[in-house]
Amino acid sequence: MEWTNDWYDNNYYPFMPKRNPRGPETGRYKSVRGAGYADQGGHGVEKLVDYRNFSDPDTRMTTIGFRCAK
């Protein structure tokens, strides 16, 4: 899984813009997306690439990373 820059709000997603949603302006949790080797759960990683969840920004786990992109 990867951290995103977006704050998480479960009520935001039904109303978000279709192109380049940036998430709510503030929040308690940050969004994490995707999947990793430990998240297969019988579904296979290829079926979890669009998975979205949230976590406290101070959380540190070996299964959540980040990606640098330009």
Sequence and secondary structure as in RCSB ss.txt:
>XXXX:A:sequence
MEWTNDWYDNNYYPFMPKRNPRGPETGRYKSVRGAGYADQGGHGVEKLVDYRNFSDPDTRMTTIGFRCAK
>XXXX:A:secstr
 EEEEEEE TTTGGGS SSS    SS SEEEEES  GGG TTT GGG TT EEEE TT   TT B     
